[in-house]
Amino acid sequence: MPSQISRLLALLLIQATACTLPCFAVQRTVPGFDPALVVLDAGEMMDGASTVAEMGRAAEKLEDYALVFETVTFKKNKDTIAEKGRLFFKKPKLMRLEEIGDYQKGSIVVIGKDGKARARGGGLARFITLTMEPDDKQLNAANGDRMIDSDFISLAAGLQKRLQMGQKTRVSKSPITTSGVSRPALLLELYKPADQKNVLKRLWVDPKTYLPIRWDDFDYAMPCSSTWTEIKANPGLGDEVFRL
């Protein structure tokens, strides 16, 4: 019982610390964030199944990587939550996430070789480290995504699963330039065959690495837009990166 009380107090402290920065809950806009937007005509696109498969192969080739991500989540009251962090990944499933934006700033979570997640909050909570299961809801991003599903392999696998469920993808025949995307990229859209105009997800994929540059989720309870920058592929991360 004492350990449970200590854990509860620690969680309350971490949650209180995370709520001391209200500036992340404001109204923001993301260029082109609209499921009804027609970016390209049908004649400029083709079936995207092979591109999704290539994304999976590209992710599997990475032994480890580091990157900076940013996600803007749209709440029902039209406010947005902006999350920014550093993500480190090493096969088979070692992960480290550091929140560097206003949302939960200073929080760190690692998934180590033992498969357990260890979390430390920012502010006063930095003195407390909690151990939990890697799929614990407390580790979810603002948009509800699980941390263990945020690596490139899992993201590509999620698209493959959608295709197996009968959904379809279409991809631009060549890279395009779009407002809100840092460089020319392949446009990939996920949709239901019975409702092709309603885009469920819209991605921009690097035509050389086949890694996502931007990923818009319109089918979430709280829609969101994510970007990945400063990607360092196979930097040779040591196991110590994934200890806390």
Backbone as CSV, one residue per row, in Angstrom:
resi,resn,N_x,N_y,N_z,CA_x,CA_y,CA_z,C_x,C_y,C_z
1,MET,0.812,-1.221,0.000,0.000,0.000,0.000,0.848,1.274,0.000
2,PRO,1.922,1.362,0.826,2.740,2.575,0.796,3.291,2.881,-0.580
3,SER,3.693,1.839,-1.320,4.237,2.079,-2.657,3.175,2.630,-3.584
4,GLN,1.927,2.176,-3.414,0.839,2.680,-4.249,0.555,4.141,-3.937
5,ILE,0.616,4.508,-2.663,0.392,5.898,-2.273,1.501,6.782,-2.836
6,SER,2.743,6.309,-2.764,3.869,7.076,-3.291,3.728,7.278,-4.785
7,ARG,3.289,6.216,-5.465,3.102,6.312,-6.916,2.022,7.329,-7.252
8,LEU,0.924,7.314,-6.480,-0.175,8.248,-6.722,0.286,9.678,-6.509
9,LEU,1.029,9.920,-5.431,1.526,11.259,-5.161,2.454,11.729,-6.275
10,ALA,3.293,10.813,-6.767,4.210,11.162,-7.848,3.451,11.532,-9.107
11,LEU,2.406,10.769,-9.422,1.613,11.052,-10.619,0.914,12.399,-10.502
12,LEU,0.385,12.690,-9.315,-0.272,13.978,-9.111,0.709,15.125,-9.279
13,LEU,1.939,14.942,-8.815,2.942,15.982,-8.947,3.312,16.197,-10.403
14,ILE,3.488,15.113,-11.149,3.823,15.221,-12.565,2.699,15.897,-13.336
15,GLN,1.447,15.503,-13.045,0.313,16.098,-13.745,0.177,17.580,-13.408
16,ALA,0.424,17.925,-12.138,0.333,19.326,-11.741,1.398,20.152,-12.428
17,THR,2.588,19.590,-12.547,3.674,20.288,-13.222,3.347,20.495,-14.694
18,ALA,2.767,19.483,-15.330,2.442,19.571,-16.756,1.379,20.625,-17.027
19,CYS,0.565,20.925,-16.023,-0.530,21.874,-16.220,-0.156,23.308,-15.881
20,THR,1.085,23.536,-15.534,1.488,24.887,-15.160,1.831,25.747,-16.351
21,LEU,1.745,25.196,-17.570,2.101,25.953,-18.765,0.915,26.013,-19.707
22,PRO,-0.058,26.895,-19.475,-1.266,26.933,-20.291,-1.032,27.460,-21.686
23,CYS,0.166,27.987,-22.002,0.384,28.633,-23.285,0.338,27.666,-24.461
24,PHE,0.347,26.323,-24.185,0.303,25.411,-25.318,-1.116,25.252,-25.844
25,ALA,-2.130,25.646,-25.061,-3.524,25.486,-25.474,-4.030,26.798,-26.064
26,VAL,-3.714,27.041,-27.301,-4.155,28.237,-28.013,-4.651,27.805,-29.389
27,GLN,-5.173,28.750,-30.147,-5.649,28.434,-31.489,-4.523,28.618,-32.500
28,ARG,-4.221,27.567,-33.229,-3.189,27.605,-34.256,-3.778,27.096,-35.563
29,THR,-3.133,27.424,-36.652,-3.542,26.909,-37.955,-2.365,26.174,-38.587
30,VAL,-2.689,25.177,-39.403,-1.691,24.415,-40.146,-2.047,24.524,-41.627
31,PRO,-1.163,25.029,-42.465,-1.463,25.185,-43.886,-1.940,23.876,-44.522
32,GLY,-3.059,23.938,-45.216,-3.555,22.772,-45.943,-4.170,21.691,-45.085
33,PHE,-4.425,21.962,-43.818,-5.011,20.935,-42.945,-6.525,20.917,-43.131
34,ASP,-6.968,20.128,-44.112,-8.390,20.073,-44.471,-8.641,18.767,-45.219
35,PRO,-9.433,17.840,-44.639,-9.669,16.554,-45.311,-10.396,16.680,-46.637
36,ALA,-11.113,17.772,-46.841,-11.858,17.971,-48.089,-11.023,18.664,-49.156
37,LEU,-9.823,19.092,-48.804,-8.969,19.788,-49.763,-8.517,18.842,-50.874
38,VAL,-8.683,19.261,-52.118,-8.201,18.489,-53.261,-6.826,19.028,-53.634
39,VAL,-5.792,18.333,-53.213,-4.426,18.780,-53.475,-4.039,18.494,-54.925
40,LEU,-4.404,17.303,-55.402,-4.126,16.904,-56.781,-5.357,16.254,-57.387
41,ASP,-5.512,16.389,-58.694,-6.581,15.696,-59.397,-6.264,14.201,-59.474
42,ALA,-7.304,13.391,-59.670,-7.142,11.939,-59.717,-6.134,11.504,-60.774
43,GLY,-6.099,12.219,-61.900,-5.186,11.845,-62.978,-3.728,12.051,-62.647
44,GLU,-3.465,12.809,-61.600,-2.081,13.070,-61.179,-1.611,12.115,-60.088
45,MET,-2.490,11.136,-59.747,-2.163,10.204,-58.679,-2.353,8.766,-59.151
46,MET,-1.749,7.836,-58.428,-1.870,6.411,-58.744,-1.971,5.624,-57.443
47,ASP,-2.207,4.326,-57.545,-2.340,3.493,-56.352,-1.075,3.598,-55.498
48,GLY,-1.272,3.756,-54.167,-0.137,4.005,-53.285,0.339,2.813,-52.487
49,ALA,-0.185,1.607,-52.760,0.189,0.429,-51.962,1.689,0.156,-52.003
50,SER,2.311,0.320,-53.166,3.743,0.050,-53.278,4.559,1.089,-52.494
51,THR,4.049,2.315,-52.421,4.736,3.346,-51.640,4.673,3.024,-50.153
52,VAL,3.527,2.545,-49.694,3.395,2.146,-48.289,4.361,1.002,-47.981
53,ALA,4.461,0.045,-48.890,5.386,-1.070,-48.695,6.828,-0.577,-48.640
54,GLU,7.152,0.382,-49.490,8.512,0.941,-49.509,8.801,1.698,-48.219
55,MET,7.799,2.349,-47.659,7.970,3.026,-46.376,8.322,2.019,-45.283
56,GLY,7.679,0.875,-45.316,7.977,-0.167,-44.333,9.389,-0.697,-44.480
57,ARG,9.808,-0.918,-45.714,11.177,-1.424,-45.955,12.218,-0.388,-45.527
58,ALA,11.944,0.883,-45.809,12.881,1.940,-45.432,13.030,2.025,-43.914
59,ALA,11.922,1.903,-43.199,11.961,1.958,-41.738,12.728,0.775,-41.167
60,GLU,12.544,-0.398,-41.748,13.219,-1.602,-41.258,14.741,-1.523,-41.449
61,LYS,15.191,-0.761,-42.434,16.622,-0.647,-42.706,17.351,0.182,-41.651
62,LEU,16.607,0.968,-40.897,17.224,1.829,-39.890,17.477,1.043,-38.604
63,GLU,18.731,0.938,-38.220,19.066,0.280,-36.962,18.763,1.195,-35.780
64,ASP,18.979,2.487,-35.973,18.656,3.471,-34.954,18.546,4.836,-35.618
65,TYR,17.951,5.782,-34.919,17.846,7.140,-35.452,17.456,8.102,-34.340
66,ALA,17.636,9.389,-34.639,17.217,10.465,-33.746,16.538,11.525,-34.596
67,LEU,15.553,12.208,-34.043,14.832,13.221,-34.809,14.143,14.200,-33.877
68,VAL,13.608,15.260,-34.469,12.762,16.216,-33.763,11.366,16.142,-34.381
69,PHE,10.360,16.012,-33.548,8.985,15.957,-34.042,8.175,17.120,-33.481
70,GLU,7.172,17.506,-34.230,6.213,18.507,-33.769,4.816,18.046,-34.159
71,THR,3.892,18.119,-33.223,2.507,17.729,-33.485,1.564,18.808,-32.998
72,VAL,0.655,19.214,-33.873,-0.402,20.152,-33.499,-1.705,19.360,-33.456
73,THR,-2.321,19.312,-32.284,-3.570,18.580,-32.083,-4.726,19.561,-31.936
74,PHE,-5.797,19.314,-32.668,-6.948,20.211,-32.682,-8.043,19.684,-31.750
75,LYS,-8.313,20.440,-30.688,-9.340,20.055,-29.734,-10.714,20.461,-30.245
76,LYS,-11.762,19.906,-29.619,-13.125,20.165,-30.074,-13.530,21.622,-29.896
77,ASN,-12.917,22.315,-28.940,-13.258,23.726,-28.716,-12.443,24.661,-29.601
78,LYS,-11.759,24.093,-30.600,-10.950,24.810,-31.587,-9.586,25.261,-31.061
79,ASP,-9.339,25.007,-29.758,-7.990,25.234,-29.261,-7.065,24.156,-29.811
80,THR,-5.791,24.415,-29.771,-4.826,23.433,-30.235,-3.785,23.178,-29.153
81,ILE,-3.192,21.997,-29.208,-2.083,21.651,-28.327,-0.870,21.404,-29.211
82,ALA,0.183,22.152,-28.986,1.404,22.002,-29.772,2.438,21.237,-28.954
83,GLU,2.841,20.102,-29.463,3.824,19.256,-28.784,5.095,19.175,-29.625
84,LYS,6.230,19.377,-28.975,7.511,19.297,-29.674,8.488,18.495,-28.828
85,GLY,9.199,17.586,-29.484,10.122,16.773,-28.707,11.198,16.125,-29.557
86,ARG,12.118,15.487,-28.869,13.158,14.690,-29.520,12.829,13.219,-29.309
87,LEU,12.955,12.447,-30.371,12.705,11.010,-30.289,13.959,10.261,-30.716
88,PHE,14.343,9.282,-29.904,15.483,8.423,-30.207,14.966,6.988,-30.280
89,PHE,15.429,6.242,-31.270,14.966,4.860,-31.455,16.149,3.956,-31.790
90,LYS,16.111,2.745,-31.236,17.122,1.744,-31.557,16.458,0.375,-31.542
91,LYS,16.761,-0.424,-32.542,16.185,-1.764,-32.596,16.653,-2.591,-31.411
92,PRO,15.805,-3.516,-30.901,14.502,-3.865,-31.474,13.376,-2.893,-31.111
93,LYS,13.406,-2.310,-29.914,12.349,-1.370,-29.546,12.786,-0.507,-28.371
94,LEU,14.003,0.013,-28.437,14.448,0.953,-27.416,14.032,2.351,-27.859
95,MET,13.463,3.124,-26.941,12.972,4.451,-27.308,13.261,5.457,-26.193
96,ARG,13.448,6.689,-26.599,13.591,7.786,-25.652,12.872,9.003,-26.225
97,LEU,12.023,9.618,-25.414,11.286,10.795,-25.836,11.549,11.911,-24.834
98,GLU,11.949,13.062,-25.364,12.208,14.236,-24.536,11.309,15.369,-25.007
99,GLU,10.439,15.855,-24.125,9.553,16.964,-24.474,10.341,18.275,-24.347
100,ILE,10.433,19.032,-25.455,11.217,20.270,-25.450,10.373,21.501,-25.761
101,GLY,9.076,21.299,-26.026,8.176,22.420,-26.267,7.438,22.792,-24.992
102,ASP,6.402,23.622,-25.122,5.636,24.043,-23.951,4.852,22.900,-23.328
103,TYR,4.381,21.961,-24.145,3.580,20.846,-23.640,4.474,19.875,-22.854
104,GLN,4.205,19.751,-21.545,4.953,18.852,-20.663,6.470,19.045,-20.802
105,LYS,6.875,20.281,-20.926,8.289,20.605,-21.138,9.171,19.997,-20.054
106,GLY,10.245,19.364,-20.494,11.194,18.766,-19.565,10.926,17.307,-19.241
107,SER,9.759,16.792,-19.634,9.444,15.393,-19.367,10.302,14.474,-20.245
108,ILE,10.705,13.351,-19.680,11.512,12.363,-20.404,10.933,10.980,-20.147
109,VAL,10.825,10.192,-21.196,10.387,8.802,-21.080,11.346,7.927,-21.866
110,VAL,11.742,6.803,-21.286,12.565,5.842,-22.019,11.923,4.464,-21.930
111,ILE,12.107,3.687,-22.974,11.756,2.267,-22.957,13.071,1.528,-23.115
112,GLY,13.463,0.792,-22.069,14.772,0.168,-22.031,14.795,-1.273,-22.522
113,LYS,15.936,-1.913,-22.354,16.130,-3.272,-22.848,15.254,-4.278,-22.118
114,ASP,14.810,-3.917,-20.898,13.938,-4.821,-20.151,12.476,-4.687,-20.562
115,GLY,12.195,-3.793,-21.527,10.832,-3.626,-22.007,9.972,-2.721,-21.150
116,LYS,10.505,-2.218,-20.053,9.760,-1.328,-19.167,9.971,0.130,-19.566
117,ALA,8.966,0.943,-19.275,9.069,2.383,-19.508,9.387,3.072,-18.195
118,ARG,10.252,4.056,-18.271,10.582,4.867,-17.101,10.368,6.322,-17.472
119,ALA,9.644,7.027,-16.620,9.229,8.389,-16.941,9.629,9.348,-15.837
120,ARG,9.992,10.551,-16.266,10.352,11.613,-15.335,9.749,12.907,-15.861
121,GLY,9.051,13.639,-15.008,8.427,14.881,-15.409,9.403,16.039,-15.402
122,GLY,8.918,17.189,-15.860,9.727,18.391,-15.817,9.502,19.138,-14.511
123,GLY,10.195,20.239,-14.314,10.018,21.033,-13.104,10.364,20.246,-11.855
124,LEU,9.535,20.363,-10.822,9.776,19.661,-9.560,9.722,18.147,-9.737
125,ALA,8.960,17.684,-10.728,8.804,16.249,-10.935,10.061,15.594,-11.503
126,ARG,11.072,16.381,-11.850,12.288,15.789,-12.418,13.037,14.929,-11.405
127,PHE,12.683,15.062,-10.127,13.347,14.282,-9.085,12.676,12.927,-8.867
128,ILE,11.587,12.681,-9.593,10.830,11.445,-9.420,10.840,10.649,-10.716
129,THR,11.223,9.379,-10.643,11.207,8.501,-11.806,10.215,7.371,-11.559
130,LEU,9.297,7.197,-12.488,8.287,6.144,-12.378,8.593,5.027,-13.368
131,THR,8.290,3.799,-12.968,8.420,2.647,-13.858,7.032,2.131,-14.178
132,MET,6.747,1.915,-15.457,5.425,1.463,-15.875,5.527,0.637,-17.153
133,GLU,4.410,0.103,-17.590,4.382,-0.644,-18.839,4.468,0.326,-20.018
134,PRO,5.090,-0.067,-21.114,5.274,0.856,-22.250,3.989,1.292,-22.931
135,ASP,2.890,0.563,-22.700,1.620,0.952,-23.312,0.711,1.686,-22.327
136,ASP,1.275,2.131,-21.204,0.500,2.870,-20.208,-0.056,4.144,-20.838
137,LYS,-1.334,4.422,-20.591,-1.989,5.579,-21.192,-1.367,6.906,-20.770
138,GLN,-0.685,6.899,-19.623,-0.049,8.134,-19.166,1.087,8.570,-20.089
139,LEU,1.550,7.648,-20.932,2.634,7.953,-21.859,2.128,8.403,-23.222
140,ASN,0.808,8.422,-23.392,0.237,8.807,-24.681,0.523,10.269,-25.009
141,ALA,0.629,10.546,-26.298,0.797,11.921,-26.752,-0.517,12.674,-26.576
142,ALA,-0.484,13.978,-26.800,-1.686,14.806,-26.649,-2.806,14.351,-27.579
143,ASN,-2.444,13.774,-28.737,-3.452,13.329,-29.703,-3.953,11.908,-29.416
144,GLY,-3.424,11.283,-28.354,-3.857,9.940,-27.983,-2.972,8.825,-28.500
145,ASP,-2.005,9.134,-29.365,-1.106,8.108,-29.889,-0.253,7.511,-28.776
146,ARG,-0.043,6.200,-28.836,0.818,5.542,-27.866,2.285,5.755,-28.237
147,MET,3.107,5.950,-27.246,4.532,6.148,-27.510,5.118,4.964,-28.268
148,ILE,4.725,3.748,-27.912,5.307,2.559,-28.542,4.888,2.402,-30.000
149,ASP,3.929,3.217,-30.445,3.495,3.165,-31.843,4.013,4.352,-32.652
150,SER,4.935,5.131,-32.073,5.356,6.371,-32.719,6.634,6.241,-33.542
151,ASP,7.236,5.055,-33.600,8.436,4.866,-34.418,8.040,4.610,-35.866
152,PHE,8.985,4.763,-36.781,8.693,4.652,-38.209,8.196,3.262,-38.606
153,ILE,8.729,2.214,-37.979,8.284,0.856,-38.305,6.809,0.691,-37.951
154,SER,6.431,1.155,-36.766,5.044,1.020,-36.319,4.097,1.865,-37.162
155,LEU,4.537,3.055,-37.544,3.689,3.919,-38.367,3.407,3.286,-39.726
156,ALA,4.455,2.737,-40.351,4.265,2.077,-41.651,3.394,0.832,-41.511
157,ALA,3.592,0.099,-40.420,2.787,-1.096,-40.182,1.318,-0.734,-39.996
158,GLY,1.065,0.424,-39.382,-0.308,0.875,-39.207,-0.995,1.144,-40.537
159,LEU,-0.254,1.709,-41.480,-0.813,1.930,-42.818,-1.090,0.602,-43.522
160,GLN,-0.145,-0.328,-43.399,-0.330,-1.648,-44.009,-1.581,-2.325,-43.460
161,LYS,-1.809,-2.190,-42.164,-2.991,-2.791,-41.542,-4.267,-2.170,-42.099
162,ARG,-4.243,-0.872,-42.336,-5.414,-0.202,-42.927,-5.717,-0.762,-44.322
163,LEU,-4.666,-1.012,-45.096,-4.861,-1.576,-46.436,-5.443,-2.987,-46.346
164,GLN,-4.995,-3.757,-45.374,-5.519,-5.112,-45.193,-6.986,-5.089,-44.775
165,MET,-7.397,-3.993,-44.148,-8.798,-3.845,-43.726,-9.691,-3.381,-44.871
166,GLY,-9.097,-3.092,-46.032,-9.887,-2.716,-47.192,-9.820,-1.251,-47.567
167,GLN,-9.119,-0.440,-46.780,-8.951,0.954,-47.157,-7.925,1.059,-48.287
168,LYS,-7.883,2.191,-48.951,-7.028,2.363,-50.117,-6.122,3.579,-49.953
169,THR,-5.044,3.585,-50.732,-4.161,4.747,-50.767,-3.937,5.161,-52.216
170,ARG,-3.656,6.446,-52.387,-3.243,6.971,-53.679,-2.045,7.881,-53.423
171,VAL,-1.137,7.929,-54.402,0.086,8.690,-54.240,0.347,9.508,-55.498
172,SER,0.952,10.657,-55.333,1.282,11.486,-56.488,2.295,10.766,-57.369
173,LYS,2.218,10.991,-58.666,3.113,10.319,-59.598,4.548,10.840,-59.490
174,SER,4.710,11.998,-58.904,6.034,12.590,-58.717,5.978,13.512,-57.503
175,PRO,7.127,13.892,-56.966,7.134,14.801,-55.812,6.492,16.144,-56.163
176,ILE,5.803,16.730,-55.181,5.154,18.018,-55.380,5.590,18.994,-54.282
177,THR,5.426,20.259,-54.556,5.709,21.302,-53.572,4.387,21.792,-52.992
178,THR,4.294,21.809,-51.669,3.057,22.166,-50.989,3.341,23.137,-49.856
179,SER,2.456,24.098,-49.655,2.575,25.008,-48.529,2.490,24.229,-47.225
180,GLY,3.390,24.514,-46.301,3.400,23.818,-45.030,4.271,22.593,-45.004
181,VAL,4.914,22.292,-46.142,5.834,21.150,-46.227,7.190,21.691,-46.658
182,SER,8.234,21.308,-45.965,9.535,21.958,-46.102,10.225,21.748,-47.442
183,ARG,9.887,20.676,-48.156,10.571,20.380,-49.413,9.671,19.523,-50.301
184,PRO,9.990,19.395,-51.594,9.171,18.557,-52.475,9.059,17.132,-51.936
185,ALA,7.860,16.572,-51.986,7.624,15.247,-51.417,6.495,14.551,-52.156
186,LEU,6.437,13.242,-51.997,5.330,12.459,-52.533,4.108,12.670,-51.647
187,LEU,2.970,12.920,-52.257,1.723,13.073,-51.523,1.020,11.722,-51.476
188,LEU,0.710,11.242,-50.273,0.040,9.956,-50.090,-1.239,10.176,-49.298
189,GLU,-2.368,9.674,-49.800,-3.645,9.836,-49.115,-4.287,8.475,-48.852
190,LEU,-4.868,8.336,-47.665,-5.594,7.130,-47.274,-7.083,7.454,-47.263
191,TYR,-7.900,6.549,-47.829,-9.332,6.803,-47.920,-10.090,5.489,-47.981
192,LYS,-11.412,5.572,-47.808,-12.274,4.404,-47.958,-12.787,4.359,-49.397
193,PRO,-12.787,3.183,-50.027,-13.236,3.085,-51.430,-14.632,3.653,-51.660
194,ALA,-15.513,3.545,-50.668,-16.887,4.023,-50.832,-17.009,5.536,-50.656
195,ASP,-15.941,6.168,-50.186,-15.977,7.605,-49.937,-14.604,8.193,-50.254
196,GLN,-14.271,8.235,-51.518,-12.922,8.600,-51.932,-12.588,10.073,-51.706
197,LYS,-13.614,10.908,-51.551,-13.360,12.337,-51.355,-13.011,12.670,-49.906
198,ASN,-13.359,11.770,-49.000,-13.098,11.997,-47.578,-11.743,11.381,-47.209
199,VAL,-10.723,12.200,-47.127,-9.379,11.712,-46.825,-9.257,11.435,-45.334
200,LEU,-8.807,10.219,-44.999,-8.624,9.835,-43.601,-7.267,10.295,-43.077
201,LYS,-6.246,10.106,-43.909,-4.890,10.527,-43.559,-4.218,11.079,-44.811
202,ARG,-3.416,12.098,-44.610,-2.667,12.677,-45.729,-1.203,12.794,-45.298
203,LEU,-0.313,12.213,-46.104,1.104,12.185,-45.771,1.922,12.816,-46.879
204,TRP,3.060,13.372,-46.492,4.073,13.790,-47.440,5.319,12.965,-47.140
205,VAL,5.804,12.257,-48.144,6.870,11.270,-47.952,8.112,11.685,-48.738
206,ASP,9.263,11.627,-48.099,10.519,11.955,-48.764,10.746,10.975,-49.921
207,PRO,10.921,11.455,-51.145,11.057,10.561,-52.307,12.371,9.782,-52.341
208,LYS,13.342,10.180,-51.517,14.629,9.473,-51.482,14.697,8.470,-50.334
209,THR,14.270,8.895,-49.149,14.375,8.016,-47.977,13.098,7.227,-47.700
210,TYR,11.980,7.660,-48.256,10.653,7.094,-48.005,10.259,7.156,-46.534
211,LEU,10.780,8.153,-45.840,10.349,8.440,-44.477,9.363,9.609,-44.525
212,PRO,8.402,9.639,-43.611,7.409,10.721,-43.637,8.024,12.062,-43.245
213,ILE,7.578,13.107,-43.920,7.965,14.478,-43.583,6.845,15.130,-42.777
214,ARG,5.628,14.894,-43.220,4.447,15.407,-42.520,3.350,14.361,-42.598
215,TRP,2.526,14.307,-41.545,1.484,13.285,-41.453,0.252,13.917,-40.825
216,ASP,-0.844,14.031,-41.572,-2.088,14.595,-41.066,-3.093,13.478,-40.799
217,ASP,-3.610,13.426,-39.573,-4.628,12.445,-39.197,-5.961,13.155,-39.054
218,PHE,-6.871,12.916,-39.986,-8.192,13.530,-39.931,-9.215,12.610,-39.265
219,ASP,-8.883,11.339,-39.093,-9.827,10.353,-38.581,-9.716,10.153,-37.071
220,TYR,-8.996,11.008,-36.386,-8.874,10.936,-34.935,-10.012,11.715,-34.265
221,ALA,-10.296,11.372,-33.006,-11.262,12.153,-32.232,-10.780,13.595,-32.115
222,MET,-9.459,13.758,-31.975,-8.834,15.080,-32.021,-7.841,15.061,-33.178
223,PRO,-8.233,15.548,-34.355,-7.349,15.528,-35.530,-6.016,16.209,-35.233
224,CYS,-4.987,15.800,-35.955,-3.659,16.348,-35.667,-2.781,16.336,-36.913
225,SER,-1.722,17.132,-36.854,-0.740,17.211,-37.928,0.650,17.098,-37.310
226,SER,1.457,16.175,-37.819,2.797,15.930,-37.276,3.862,16.129,-38.346
227,THR,5.014,16.632,-37.924,6.161,16.764,-38.825,7.393,16.191,-38.145
228,TRP,8.342,15.738,-38.983,9.610,15.193,-38.499,10.749,15.937,-39.193
229,THR,11.693,16.413,-38.407,12.849,17.130,-38.947,14.120,16.650,-38.242
230,GLU,15.250,17.116,-38.748,16.561,16.811,-38.155,16.758,15.304,-37.956
231,ILE,16.326,14.533,-38.950,16.443,13.076,-38.845,17.901,12.656,-39.060
232,LYS,18.440,11.944,-38.085,19.799,11.405,-38.167,19.689,9.889,-38.199
233,ALA,19.953,9.305,-39.378,19.794,7.867,-39.566,21.065,7.118,-39.180
234,ASN,20.888,6.039,-38.437,21.978,5.153,-38.023,23.167,5.904,-37.410
235,PRO,22.930,6.711,-36.355,24.031,7.442,-35.727,24.847,6.588,-34.751
236,GLY,24.394,5.345,-34.502,25.126,4.485,-33.568,24.829,4.822,-32.113
237,LEU,23.562,4.910,-31.762,23.165,5.248,-30.399,23.545,4.130,-29.434
238,GLY,24.133,4.493,-28.309,24.466,3.518,-27.282,23.274,3.197,-26.397
239,ASP,23.321,2.058,-25.719,22.212,1.659,-24.846,21.994,2.641,-23.699
240,GLU,23.042,3.410,-23.341,22.905,4.357,-22.233,21.897,5.458,-22.528
241,VAL,21.655,5.710,-23.832,20.663,6.731,-24.198,19.277,6.343,-23.688
242,PHE,19.051,5.048,-23.536,17.731,4.543,-23.212,17.627,4.104,-21.747
243,ARG,18.449,4.742,-20.916,18.381,4.536,-19.476,17.972,5.832,-18.806
244,LEU,17.272,5.701,-17.685,16.813,6.876,-16.953,16.920,6.599,-15.461
